[in-house]
Amino acid sequence: MSETEKKTEEKKKISSRVNVPSQAAAPAPKGAADAPAAAEPSSSSKQSPAAAKAAAPKFSAAPKAAAPKAGGTLRIRQVKSGICAPVDQKQTLFGLGLRRIRQVVVRPDTPTVRGQVQKVRHLVEIVEGGAAR
């Protein structure tokens, strides 16, 4: 081959590399991502049991936070309108079950409900004492 033919060949190779996306950058189908992990079981067996246990997700904290206290309830009364409030605050009022001024709702005393009340604290008040209606 002559020198000019070699240069032409190199240019074709370079231009084909530029126009064709690489295999690594192409998104893999959902099933293909699982196949390599299943094909290499020896890599996971090399891990020690302590390392495998440390890598396992821990879900024990979530149920404790969501559990209400025994008999712990909040009586929440809407004292101001949510008309001029931002949309997220209106949605929080509706999430609490408040639709109109002076309406009272009873909700469990959980961190979630406390957070909702905190977000709209200028529109609601916590009613003290008295039995729930």
DRENMARMI-102014 format. One record per atom (N, C-alpha, C, O, CB): x, y, z; atom name. Coordinates in steps of 0.2 Angstrom, whole numbers, padded with zeros to 4 digits. Each point is the difference from the previous one (the first is absolute). Glycine has a CB too. Layout:
BEGIN
<site <X; Y; Z>; "CA">
...
//
This chain:
BEGIN
<site <0004; -0006; 0000>; "N">
<site <-0004; 0006; 0000>; "CA">
<site <0004; 0006; 0000>; "C">
<site <0006; 0000; 0003>; "O">
<site <-0015; -0006; 0003>; "CB">
<site <0007; 0011; -0009>; "N">
<site <0004; 0006; -0001>; "CA">
<site <-0002; 0004; 0007>; "C">
<site <-0005; -0001; 0003>; "O">
<site <0005; 0001; -0016>; "CB">
<site <0004; 0006; 0014>; "N">
<site <-0001; 0004; 0006>; "CA">
<site <-0007; 0004; -0001>; "C">
<site <-0003; 0001; 0005>; "O">
<site <0016; 0000; -0004>; "CB">
<site <-0015; 0001; -0006>; "N">
<site <-0006; 0003; -0001>; "CA">
<site <-0006; -0004; 0002>; "C">
<site <-0005; 0002; 0003>; "O">
<site <0010; 0005; -0012>; "CB">
<site <-0005; -0014; 0007>; "N">
<site <-0005; -0004; 0001>; "CA">
<site <-0001; -0002; 0008>; "C">
<site <-0005; 0000; 0002>; "O">
<site <0007; -0005; -0014>; "CB">
<site <0004; 0005; 0015>; "N">
<site <0000; -0001; 0007>; "CA">
<site <-0003; 0006; 0004>; "C">
<site <-0004; -0001; 0004>; "O">
<site <0014; -0006; -0005>; "CB">
<site <-0009; 0013; -0002>; "N">
<site <-0003; 0006; 0003>; "CA">
<site <-0007; 0000; -0001>; "C">
<site <-0004; 0002; 0005>; "O">
<site <0014; 0004; -0006>; "CB">
<site <-0012; -0008; -0005>; "N">
<site <-0007; 0000; -0001>; "CA">
<site <-0004; -0006; 0004>; "C">
<site <-0005; 0002; 0003>; "O">
<site <0007; 0002; -0014>; "CB">
<site <0001; -0009; 0012>; "N">
<site <-0002; -0006; 0005>; "CA">
<site <-0001; 0003; 0007>; "C">
<site <-0005; -0001; 0003>; "O">
<site <0010; -0008; -0010>; "CB">
<site <0000; 0013; 0009>; "N">
<site <0000; 0002; 0007>; "CA">
<site <-0006; 0005; 0001>; "C">
<site <-0003; 0000; 0005>; "O">
<site <0016; -0001; -0004>; "CB">
<site <-0014; 0006; -0006>; "N">
<site <-0005; 0005; 0000>; "CA">
<site <-0007; -0004; 0001>; "C">
<site <-0004; 0002; 0003>; "O">
<site <0011; 0006; -0010>; "CB">
<site <-0008; -0013; 0003>; "N">
<site <-0006; -0004; 0000>; "CA">
<site <-0001; -0003; 0007>; "C">
<site <-0006; 0000; 0002>; "O">
<site <0007; -0002; -0014>; "CB">
<site <0004; -0001; 0015>; "N">
<site <-0001; -0003; 0006>; "CA">
<site <-0002; 0006; 0006>; "C">
<site <-0004; -0001; 0004>; "O">
<site <0013; -0008; -0008>; "CB">
<site <-0005; 0014; 0003>; "N">
<site <-0002; 0006; 0005>; "CA">
<site <-0007; 0002; -0001>; "C">
<site <-0003; 0001; 0005>; "O">
<site <0015; 0002; -0005>; "CB">
<site <-0014; -0002; -0006>; "N">
<site <-0006; 0003; -0001>; "CA">
<site <-0006; -0005; 0002>; "C">
<site <-0005; 0002; 0002>; "O">
<site <0010; 0005; -0012>; "CB">
<site <-0003; -0013; 0009>; "N">
<site <-0005; -0005; 0002>; "CA">
<site <-0001; -0001; 0008>; "C">
<site <-0005; -0001; 0002>; "O">
<site <0007; -0005; -0013>; "CB">
<site <0004; 0008; 0014>; "N">
<site <-0001; 0000; 0007>; "CA">
<site <-0003; 0006; 0003>; "C">
<site <-0004; -0001; 0005>; "O">
<site <0014; -0005; -0005>; "CB">
<site <-0010; 0011; -0003>; "N">
<site <-0003; 0006; 0002>; "CA">
<site <-0008; 0000; -0001>; "C">
<site <-0004; 0002; 0004>; "O">
<site <0014; 0004; -0007>; "CB">
<site <-0012; -0009; -0003>; "N">
<site <-0007; -0001; -0001>; "CA">
<site <-0004; -0005; 0003>; "C">
<site <-0006; 0000; 0001>; "O">
<site <0009; 0005; -0012>; "CB">
<site <0001; -0010; 0013>; "N">
<site <-0003; -0006; 0004>; "CA">
<site <0000; 0000; 0007>; "C">
<site <0006; 0001; 0003>; "O">
<site <-0003; -0008; -0013>; "CB">
<site <-0008; 0007; 0014>; "N">
<site <0000; 0001; 0007>; "CA">
<site <0004; -0007; 0003>; "C">
<site <-0001; -0005; -0003>; "O">
<site <-0010; 0012; 0003>; "CB">
<site <0014; -0006; 0005>; "N">
<site <0004; -0005; 0003>; "CA">
<site <-0005; -0005; 0004>; "C">
<site <-0006; 0002; 0001>; "O">
<site <0016; 0005; 0000>; "CB">
<site <-0008; -0013; 0000>; "N">
<site <-0005; -0005; 0003>; "CA">
<site <-0001; 0001; 0007>; "C">
<site <-0005; -0001; 0003>; "O">
<site <0009; -0007; -0011>; "CB">
<site <0001; 0011; 0011>; "N">
<site <0000; 0002; 0007>; "CA">
<site <-0005; 0005; 0002>; "C">
<site <-0004; 0000; 0005>; "O">
<site <0015; -0004; -0004>; "CB">
<site <-0012; 0009; -0006>; "N">
<site <-0004; 0006; 0001>; "CA">
<site <-0008; -0002; -0001>; "C">
<site <-0004; 0004; 0002>; "O">
<site <0014; 0003; -0005>; "CB">
<site <-0011; -0012; -0001>; "N">
<site <-0007; -0002; -0002>; "CA">
<site <-0003; -0003; 0006>; "C">
<site <0002; -0004; 0004>; "O">
<site <0001; 0002; -0016>; "CB">
<site <-0010; 0004; 0013>; "N">
<site <-0003; -0002; 0006>; "CA">
<site <-0002; -0008; -0001>; "C">
<site <-0002; -0002; -0006>; "O">
<site <-0003; 0014; 0008>; "CB">
<site <0006; -0015; 0003>; "N">
<site <-0001; -0008; 0000>; "CA">
<site <-0008; -0001; 0001>; "C">
<site <-0003; 0004; 0004>; "O">
<site <0015; -0006; 0000>; "CB">
<site <-0015; -0003; -0007>; "N">
<site <-0007; -0001; 0001>; "CA">
<site <0000; -0003; 0008>; "C">
<site <0005; -0002; 0003>; "O">
<site <-0007; -0001; -0016>; "CB">
<site <-0004; 0003; 0015>; "N">
<site <-0001; -0002; 0007>; "CA">
<site <0002; -0007; 0002>; "C">
<site <0003; -0001; 0005>; "O">
<site <-0013; 0009; -0005>; "CB">
<site <0009; -0012; -0005>; "N">
<site <0001; -0007; 0001>; "CA">
<site <0008; -0001; 0000>; "C">
<site <0003; -0005; 0003>; "O">
<site <-0014; 0001; -0007>; "CB">
<site <0014; 0008; 0000>; "N">
<site <0007; -0001; -0001>; "CA">
<site <0005; 0002; 0006>; "C">
<site <0005; -0003; 0001>; "O">
<site <-0007; 0005; -0013>; "CB">
<site <-0001; 0003; 0016>; "N">
<site <0004; 0002; 0005>; "CA">
<site <0000; -0006; 0006>; "C">
<site <0005; 0000; 0004>; "O">
<site <-0009; 0012; -0007>; "CB">
<site <-0001; -0016; 0003>; "N">
<site <0000; -0005; 0005>; "CA">
<site <0004; -0006; -0002>; "C">
<site <0002; -0004; 0004>; "O">
<site <-0013; 0008; -0001>; "CB">
<site <0012; -0005; -0010>; "N">
<site <0003; -0006; -0002>; "CA">
<site <0008; 0000; 0002>; "C">
<site <0002; -0006; 0002>; "O">
<site <-0010; 0006; -0012>; "CB">
<site <0012; 0005; 0010>; "N">
<site <0007; -0001; 0002>; "CA">
<site <0000; -0001; 0007>; "C">
<site <0005; -0004; 0002>; "O">
<site <-0002; 0012; -0010>; "CB">
<site <-0007; -0006; 0012>; "N">
<site <0000; -0001; 0008>; "CA">
<site <-0001; -0007; 0001>; "C">
<site <0003; -0003; 0004>; "O">
<site <-0007; 0014; -0002>; "CB">
<site <-0001; -0014; -0006>; "N">
<site <-0002; -0007; 0001>; "CA">
<site <0006; -0005; -0003>; "C">
<site <0001; -0005; 0002>; "O">
<site <-0013; 0008; -0002>; "CB">
<site <0015; 0000; -0005>; "N">
<site <0006; -0004; -0003>; "CA">
<site <0006; -0001; 0004>; "C">
<site <0004; -0005; -0001>; "O">
<site <-0008; 0009; -0010>; "CB">
<site <0005; 0000; 0016>; "N">
<site <0006; 0000; 0004>; "CA">
<site <-0002; -0001; 0008>; "C">
<site <0000; 0005; 0004>; "O">
<site <0006; 0003; -0012>; "CB">
<site <-0008; -0014; 0009>; "N">
<site <-0002; -0001; 0007>; "CA">
<site <0006; -0001; 0005>; "C">
<site <0000; 0001; 0006>; "O">
<site <-0010; -0006; -0010>; "CB">
<site <0016; 0004; 0001>; "N">
<site <0006; -0001; 0004>; "CA">
<site <0002; 0007; 0003>; "C">
<site <0003; 0000; 0005>; "O">
<site <0001; -0010; -0013>; "CB">
<site <-0005; 0016; 0005>; "N">
<site <0002; 0006; 0003>; "CA">
<site <-0004; 0001; 0006>; "C">
<site <0003; 0003; 0005>; "O">
<site <0000; 0002; -0016>; "CB">
<site <-0009; -0007; 0012>; "N">
<site <-0004; 0002; 0006>; "CA">
<site <0002; -0005; 0005>; "C">
<site <-0001; 0001; 0006>; "O">
<site <-0009; 0003; -0013>; "CB">
<site <0012; -0010; 0005>; "N">
<site <0002; -0005; 0005>; "CA">
<site <0006; 0001; 0003>; "C">
<site <0002; -0003; 0006>; "O">
<site <-0008; -0005; -0012>; "CB">
<site <0010; 0012; 0003>; "N">
<site <0007; 0002; 0003>; "CA">
<site <-0001; 0005; 0006>; "C">
<site <0004; 0001; 0004>; "O">
<site <0001; -0003; -0015>; "CB">
<site <-0011; 0005; 0012>; "N">
<site <-0001; 0005; 0005>; "CA">
<site <-0001; -0004; 0007>; "C">
<site <-0002; -0005; 0000>; "O">
<site <-0003; 0013; -0008>; "CB">
<site <0008; -0005; 0013>; "N">
<site <-0001; -0003; 0006>; "CA">
<site <-0007; 0001; 0003>; "C">
<site <-0004; 0005; -0003>; "O">
<site <0016; -0003; 0005>; "CB">
<site <-0015; -0006; 0002>; "N">
<site <-0007; 0001; 0003>; "CA">
<site <-0001; 0006; 0003>; "C">
<site <-0005; 0003; 0000>; "O">
<site <0005; -0015; 0001>; "CB">
<site <0005; 0015; 0002>; "N">
<site <0000; 0006; 0004>; "CA">
<site <-0001; 0006; -0005>; "C">
<site <-0004; 0005; 0001>; "O">
<site <0011; -0010; 0008>; "CB">
<site <-0003; 0005; -0015>; "N">
<site <-0001; 0005; -0005>; "CA">
<site <-0007; -0001; -0003>; "C">
<site <-0002; 0006; -0002>; "O">
<site <0015; -0006; 0000>; "CB">
<site <-0015; -0006; 0001>; "N">
<site <-0007; 0000; -0003>; "CA">
<site <-0005; 0002; 0004>; "C">
<site <-0005; 0004; -0002>; "O">
<site <0009; -0014; -0004>; "CB">
<site <-0003; 0009; 0013>; "N">
<site <-0005; 0003; 0005>; "CA">
<site <0000; 0007; 0000>; "C">
<site <-0005; 0004; 0001>; "O">
<site <0006; -0014; 0005>; "CB">
<site <0005; 0013; -0007>; "N">
<site <0001; 0008; 0001>; "CA">
<site <-0003; 0003; -0006>; "C">
<site <-0003; 0005; 0000>; "O">
<site <0013; -0007; 0006>; "CB">
<site <-0010; -0002; -0012>; "N">
<site <-0003; 0003; -0006>; "CA">
<site <-0007; 0000; -0001>; "C">
<site <-0003; 0003; -0004>; "O">
<site <0013; -0006; -0001>; "CB">
<site <-0013; -0002; 0009>; "N">
<site <-0008; -0001; 0000>; "CA">
<site <-0003; 0007; 0003>; "C">
<site <0002; 0003; 0005>; "O">
<site <-0001; -0016; -0004>; "CB">
<site <-0007; 0015; -0004>; "N">
<site <-0003; 0006; 0002>; "CA">
<site <-0003; -0001; 0007>; "C">
<site <-0002; -0006; 0001>; "O">
<site <-0001; 0009; -0013>; "CB">
<site <0002; 0002; 0016>; "N">
<site <-0003; 0000; 0006>; "CA">
<site <-0006; 0003; 0000>; "C">
<site <-0001; 0006; -0001>; "O">
<site <0012; -0007; 0007>; "CB">
<site <-0017; -0002; -0004>; "N">
<site <-0007; 0003; -0001>; "CA">
<site <-0003; 0001; 0007>; "C">
<site <-0006; 0001; 0001>; "O">
<site <0005; -0006; -0012>; "CB">
<site <0005; 0003; 0017>; "N">
<site <-0003; 0000; 0006>; "CA">
<site <-0002; 0007; 0003>; "C">
<site <-0005; 0000; 0004>; "O">
<site <0012; -0010; -0002>; "CB">
<site <-0005; 0015; -0004>; "N">
<site <-0001; 0007; 0003>; "CA">
<site <-0007; 0003; -0003>; "C">
<site <-0003; 0003; 0004>; "O">
<site <0015; -0001; -0003>; "CB">
<site <-0014; -0004; -0007>; "N">
<site <-0006; 0003; -0002>; "CA">
<site <-0007; -0002; 0003>; "C">
<site <-0003; 0005; 0002>; "O">
<site <0009; -0005; -0013>; "CB">
<site <-0007; -0006; 0013>; "N">
<site <-0006; -0002; 0004>; "CA">
<site <0000; 0003; 0006>; "C">
<site <-0006; 0002; 0003>; "O">
<site <0005; -0012; -0009>; "CB">
<site <0006; 0011; 0010>; "N">
<site <0000; 0003; 0006>; "CA">
<site <-0003; 0008; 0000>; "C">
<site <-0003; 0002; 0004>; "O">
<site <0013; -0010; 0000>; "CB">
<site <-0007; 0011; -0009>; "N">
<site <-0002; 0007; -0001>; "CA">
<site <-0008; 0001; -0001>; "C">
<site <-0003; 0005; 0001>; "O">
<site <0015; -0002; -0005>; "CB">
<site <-0014; -0008; 0000>; "N">
<site <-0007; 0001; -0003>; "CA">
<site <-0005; -0002; 0006>; "C">
<site <-0006; 0001; -0001>; "O">
<site <0010; -0003; -0011>; "CB">
<site <-0002; -0002; 0017>; "N">
<site <-0005; -0003; 0004>; "CA">
<site <-0002; 0006; 0005>; "C">
<site <0004; 0003; 0003>; "O">
<site <0001; -0014; -0003>; "CB">
<site <-0012; 0012; 0001>; "N">
<site <-0003; 0005; 0004>; "CA">
<site <0001; -0002; 0008>; "C">
<site <0000; -0006; 0001>; "O">
<site <-0008; 0010; -0010>; "CB">
<site <0008; 0001; 0013>; "N">
<site <0001; -0002; 0007>; "CA">
<site <-0007; -0002; 0002>; "C">
<site <-0005; 0001; -0003>; "O">
<site <0014; 0008; 0005>; "CB">
<site <-0009; -0013; 0004>; "N">
<site <-0007; -0003; 0002>; "CA">
<site <-0004; 0006; 0002>; "C">
<site <0001; 0004; 0005>; "O">
<site <0004; -0014; -0001>; "CB">
<site <-0011; 0011; -0007>; "N">
<site <-0005; 0005; 0002>; "CA">
<site <0003; 0007; -0002>; "C">
<site <-0004; 0005; 0001>; "O">
<site <0000; -0012; 0008>; "CB">
<site <0009; 0008; -0013>; "N">
<site <0003; 0006; -0001>; "CA">
<site <-0004; 0003; -0007>; "C">
<site <0001; -0002; -0005>; "O">
<site <0010; -0001; 0010>; "CB">
<site <-0015; 0008; -0004>; "N">
<site <-0003; 0003; -0005>; "CA">
<site <0000; 0008; 0000>; "C">
<site <0002; 0003; 0005>; "O">
<site <-0010; -0013; -0006>; "CB">
<site <0008; 0013; -0005>; "N">
<site <0000; 0007; 0000>; "CA">
<site <-0007; 0003; -0003>; "C">
<site <-0003; -0003; -0005>; "O">
<site <0016; 0003; 0004>; "CB">
<site <-0016; 0005; 0004>; "N">
<site <-0006; 0003; -0002>; "CA">
<site <0003; 0006; -0004>; "C">
<site <0003; 0005; 0004>; "O">
<site <-0011; -0010; 0005>; "CB">
<site <0007; 0006; -0015>; "N">
<site <0002; 0005; -0004>; "CA">
<site <-0005; 0004; -0003>; "C">
<site <-0005; -0002; -0003>; "O">
<site <0015; -0004; 0000>; "CB">
<site <-0010; 0013; 0004>; "N">
<site <-0005; 0004; -0002>; "CA">
<site <0003; 0005; -0005>; "C">
<site <0005; 0003; 0001>; "O">
<site <-0012; -0004; 0010>; "CB">
<site <0003; 0002; -0017>; "N">
<site <0002; 0005; -0005>; "CA">
<site <-0002; 0007; 0003>; "C">
<site <-0006; 0001; 0001>; "O">
<site <0006; -0009; -0011>; "CB">
<site <0004; 0013; 0010>; "N">
<site <-0002; 0007; 0003>; "CA">
<site <0000; 0005; -0006>; "C">
<site <-0003; 0005; 0001>; "O">
<site <0007; -0008; 0011>; "CB">
<site <0000; 0002; -0017>; "N">
<site <0001; 0005; -0006>; "CA">
<site <-0001; -0004; -0006>; "C">
<site <0001; -0006; -0001>; "O">
<site <0007; 0013; 0008>; "CB">
<site <-0010; -0003; -0012>; "N">
<site <-0001; -0003; -0007>; "CA">
<site <0006; -0001; -0003>; "C">
<site <0005; 0003; 0001>; "O">
<site <-0016; 0003; -0002>; "CB">
<site <0011; -0011; -0004>; "N">
<site <0006; -0002; -0003>; "CA">
<site <0000; 0003; -0008>; "C">
<site <0003; -0003; -0004>; "O">
<site <-0002; -0008; 0011>; "CB">
<site <-0006; 0015; -0008>; "N">
<site <-0001; 0003; -0007>; "CA">
<site <0007; 0003; -0002>; "C">
<site <0002; -0001; -0006>; "O">
<site <-0014; 0003; 0008>; "CB">
<site <0015; 0002; 0001>; "N">
<site <0006; 0004; -0002>; "CA">
<site <0006; -0004; 0002>; "C">
<site <0006; 0003; -0001>; "O">
<site <-0012; 0008; 0002>; "CB">
<site <0006; -0017; 0001>; "N">
<site <0006; -0004; 0002>; "CA">
<site <0002; -0003; -0006>; "C">
<site <-0003; -0001; -0005>; "O">
<site <-0001; -0001; 0017>; "CB">
<site <0011; 0000; -0012>; "N">
<site <0003; -0004; -0006>; "CA">
<site <-0004; -0006; -0001>; "C">
<site <-0003; -0003; 0005>; "O">
<site <0014; 0009; -0003>; "CB">
<site <-0010; -0009; -0007>; "N">
<site <-0003; -0006; -0002>; "CA">
<site <0002; -0006; 0004>; "C">
<site <-0005; -0004; 0002>; "O">
<site <0004; 0008; -0013>; "CB">
<site <0007; -0005; 0013>; "N">
<site <0002; -0005; 0005>; "CA">
<site <-0003; 0000; 0007>; "C">
<site <-0002; -0005; 0003>; "O">
<site <0013; 0005; -0010>; "CB">
<site <-0012; 0007; 0009>; "N">
<site <-0004; 0000; 0006>; "CA">
<site <-0007; -0001; 0000>; "C">
<site <-0003; -0003; 0004>; "O">
<site <0011; 0011; -0001>; "CB">
<site <-0011; -0007; -0009>; "N">
<site <-0007; -0002; -0001>; "CA">
<site <-0001; -0007; 0000>; "C">
<site <-0005; -0003; 0003>; "O">
<site <0003; 0013; -0010>; "CB">
<site <0007; -0014; 0004>; "N">
<site <0000; -0007; -0001>; "CA">
<site <0001; -0003; 0007>; "C">
<site <-0003; -0005; 0002>; "O">
<site <0007; 0006; -0014>; "CB">
<site <0000; 0002; 0016>; "N">
<site <0001; -0002; 0007>; "CA">
<site <-0007; 0000; 0004>; "C">
<site <-0001; -0004; 0004>; "O">
<site <0014; 0008; -0004>; "CB">
<site <-0016; 0002; -0001>; "N">
<site <-0007; 0001; 0004>; "CA">
<site <-0004; -0006; -0002>; "C">
<site <-0004; -0003; 0004>; "O">
<site <0005; 0015; -0004>; "CB">
<site <-0002; -0013; -0007>; "N">
<site <-0004; -0006; -0002>; "CA">
<site <0002; -0006; 0002>; "C">
<site <-0004; -0005; 0002>; "O">
<site <0001; 0012; -0012>; "CB">
<site <0010; -0008; 0011>; "N">
<site <0003; -0006; 0002>; "CA">
<site <-0002; -0002; 0008>; "C">
<site <-0001; -0005; 0002>; "O">
<site <0010; 0006; -0011>; "CB">
<site <-0010; 0005; 0012>; "N">
<site <-0002; -0001; 0007>; "CA">
<site <-0007; -0001; 0001>; "C">
<site <-0003; -0002; 0005>; "O">
<site <0012; 0009; -0002>; "CB">
<site <-0013; -0006; -0008>; "N">
<site <-0007; 0000; 0000>; "CA">
<site <-0004; 0006; 0001>; "C">
<site <-0006; 0000; 0002>; "O">
<site <0008; -0012; 0002>; "CB">
<site <0001; 0018; -0004>; "N">
<site <-0003; 0006; 0001>; "CA">
<site <-0002; 0003; -0006>; "C">
<site <0004; 0001; -0005>; "O">
<site <0003; 0001; 0015>; "CB">
<site <-0014; 0000; -0010>; "N">
<site <-0003; 0003; -0006>; "CA">
<site <-0002; 0007; 0001>; "C">
<site <-0001; 0004; -0005>; "O">
<site <-0003; -0016; 0002>; "CB">
<site <0002; 0014; 0009>; "N">
<site <-0003; 0006; 0001>; "CA">
<site <0003; 0003; 0007>; "C">
<site <0002; -0004; 0004>; "O">
<site <-0012; 0001; -0011>; "CB">
<site <0009; 0009; 0008>; "N">
<site <0002; 0004; 0007>; "CA">
<site <-0005; -0003; 0005>; "C">
<site <-0006; -0001; -0001>; "O">
<site <0010; 0011; -0005>; "CB">
<site <-0001; -0011; 0012>; "N">
<site <-0003; -0002; 0006>; "CA">
<site <-0001; -0008; 0000>; "C">
<site <-0004; -0002; 0004>; "O">
<site <-0001; 0013; -0002>; "CB">
<site <0007; -0014; -0007>; "N">
<site <-0001; -0008; 0000>; "CA">
<site <0005; -0003; 0004>; "C">
<site <0006; 0002; 0000>; "O">
<site <-0011; -0001; -0012>; "CB">
<site <0003; -0006; 0016>; "N">
<site <0005; -0003; 0004>; "CA">
<site <0000; -0008; -0002>; "C">
<site <-0005; -0003; -0001>; "O">
<site <0002; 0011; 0011>; "CB">
<site <0010; -0010; -0010>; "N">
<site <0001; -0007; -0002>; "CA">
<site <0004; -0003; 0005>; "C">
<site <0004; 0003; 0004>; "O">
<site <-0005; -0001; -0016>; "CB">
<site <0000; -0009; 0013>; "N">
<site <0005; -0003; 0005>; "CA">
<site <0004; -0005; -0004>; "C">
<site <-0002; -0004; -0004>; "O">
<site <-0007; 0004; 0013>; "CB">
<site <0016; 0001; -0008>; "N">
<site <0005; -0004; -0003>; "CA">
<site <0004; -0003; 0005>; "C">
<site <0001; 0002; 0005>; "O">
<site <-0001; 0005; -0015>; "CB">
<site <0003; -0013; 0008>; "N">
<site <0005; -0003; 0005>; "CA">
<site <0006; 0004; 0001>; "C">
<site <0003; 0004; -0005>; "O">
<site <-0007; -0015; 0001>; "CB">
<site <0007; 0011; 0010>; "N">
<site <0006; 0004; 0001>; "CA">
<site <0006; -0004; -0002>; "C">
<site <0004; -0003; 0004>; "O">
<site <-0009; 0008; 0006>; "CB">
<site <0007; -0004; -0017>; "N">
<site <0006; -0003; -0003>; "CA">
<site <0004; 0006; -0002>; "C">
<site <-0002; 0006; -0001>; "O">
<site <-0004; -0016; -0002>; "CB">
<site <0013; 0008; 0001>; "N">
<site <0004; 0005; -0002>; "CA">
<site <-0002; 0003; -0007>; "C">
<site <0001; 0006; -0002>; "O">
<site <0008; -0012; 0008>; "CB">
<site <-0013; 0002; -0010>; "N">
<site <-0002; 0002; -0006>; "CA">
<site <-0005; 0006; 0000>; "C">
<site <0000; 0005; -0003>; "O">
<site <0002; -0017; -0001>; "CB">
<site <-0007; 0010; 0009>; "N">
<site <-0005; 0005; 0001>; "CA">
<site <0002; 0007; 0003>; "C">
<site <-0002; 0005; -0001>; "O">
<site <-0006; -0015; 0002>; "CB">
<site <0013; 0009; 0004>; "N">
<site <0003; 0006; 0003>; "CA">
<site <0004; 0004; -0005>; "C">
<site <0000; 0006; 0000>; "O">
<site <0001; -0013; 0010>; "CB">
<site <0002; 0004; -0015>; "N">
<site <0003; 0003; -0006>; "CA">
<site <-0005; 0004; -0004>; "C">
<site <0002; 0006; -0002>; "O">
<site <0007; -0014; 0002>; "CB">
<site <-0014; 0005; -0001>; "N">
<site <-0006; 0004; -0004>; "CA">
<site <-0002; 0006; 0004>; "C">
<site <-0001; 0005; -0003>; "O">
<site <-0002; -0016; -0003>; "CB">
<site <0002; 0010; 0012>; "N">
<site <-0003; 0005; 0004>; "CA">
<site <0006; 0006; 0000>; "C">
<site <-0002; 0006; 0000>; "O">
<site <-0005; -0014; 0007>; "CB">
<site <0013; 0006; -0006>; "N">
<site <0005; 0005; 0000>; "CA">
<site <0000; 0004; -0006>; "C">
<site <0002; 0006; 0000>; "O">
<site <0005; -0013; 0007>; "CB">
<site <-0008; 0004; -0013>; "N">
<site <0000; 0003; -0007>; "CA">
<site <-0005; 0006; 0000>; "C">
<site <0001; 0005; -0003>; "O">
<site <0004; -0016; -0002>; "CB">
<site <-0011; 0009; 0008>; "N">
<site <-0006; 0005; -0001>; "CA">
<site <-0001; 0003; 0007>; "C">
<site <-0006; 0001; 0001>; "O">
<site <0001; -0007; -0011>; "CB">
<site <0010; 0007; 0014>; "N">
<site <-0002; 0002; 0007>; "CA">
<site <-0003; 0007; 0001>; "C">
<site <-0003; 0001; 0005>; "O">
<site <0013; -0008; -0002>; "CB">
<site <-0009; 0011; -0009>; "N">
<site <-0004; 0006; 0001>; "CA">
<site <-0007; 0000; -0003>; "C">
<site <-0004; 0005; 0001>; "O">
<site <0015; 0000; -0003>; "CB">
<site <-0013; -0011; 0000>; "N">
<site <-0007; -0001; -0002>; "CA">
<site <-0004; -0004; 0005>; "C">
<site <-0006; 0000; -0001>; "O">
<site <0010; 0002; -0011>; "CB">
<site <-0001; -0006; 0016>; "N">
<site <-0003; -0004; 0004>; "CA">
<site <0002; 0001; 0008>; "C">
<site <0005; 0003; 0001>; "O">
<site <-0006; -0012; -0011>; "CB">
<site <-0003; 0006; 0014>; "N">
<site <0002; 0000; 0007>; "CA">
<site <-0002; -0007; 0003>; "C">
<site <-0004; -0004; -0002>; "O">
<site <0003; 0016; 0003>; "CB">
<site <0005; -0014; 0004>; "N">
<site <-0001; -0006; 0004>; "CA">
<site <-0005; 0001; 0005>; "C">
<site <0001; 0004; 0004>; "O">
<site <0011; -0009; -0006>; "CB">
<site <-0018; 0001; 0002>; "N">
<site <-0005; 0002; 0005>; "CA">
<site <0002; -0004; 0006>; "C">
<site <0001; -0006; 0000>; "O">
<site <-0010; 0007; -0009>; "CB">
<site <0009; 0002; 0015>; "N">
<site <0002; -0003; 0007>; "CA">
<site <-0007; -0003; 0003>; "C">
<site <-0005; 0004; 0000>; "O">
<site <0016; 0004; 0001>; "CB">
<site <-0010; -0014; 0002>; "N">
<site <-0006; -0002; 0004>; "CA">
<site <-0006; -0002; -0004>; "C">
<site <0000; 0001; -0006>; "O">
<site <0005; 0005; 0016>; "CB">
<site <-0010; -0009; -0006>; "N">
<site <-0006; -0001; -0003>; "CA">
<site <0000; -0007; -0004>; "C">
<site <0005; -0002; -0002>; "O">
<site <-0007; 0014; 0001>; "CB">
<site <-0004; -0015; 0000>; "N">
<site <0000; -0006; -0003>; "CA">
<site <-0001; 0001; -0007>; "C">
<site <-0002; 0005; -0003>; "O">
<site <-0003; -0011; 0013>; "CB">
<site <0008; 0001; -0014>; "N">
<site <-0001; 0000; -0008>; "CA">
<site <-0007; -0001; -0002>; "C">
<site <-0004; -0004; 0003>; "O">
<site <0016; 0000; -0004>; "CB">
<site <-0014; 0008; -0003>; "N">
<site <-0007; 0000; -0003>; "CA">
<site <-0001; -0005; -0005>; "C">
<site <-0005; -0001; -0003>; "O">
<site <0003; 0012; 0007>; "CB">
//
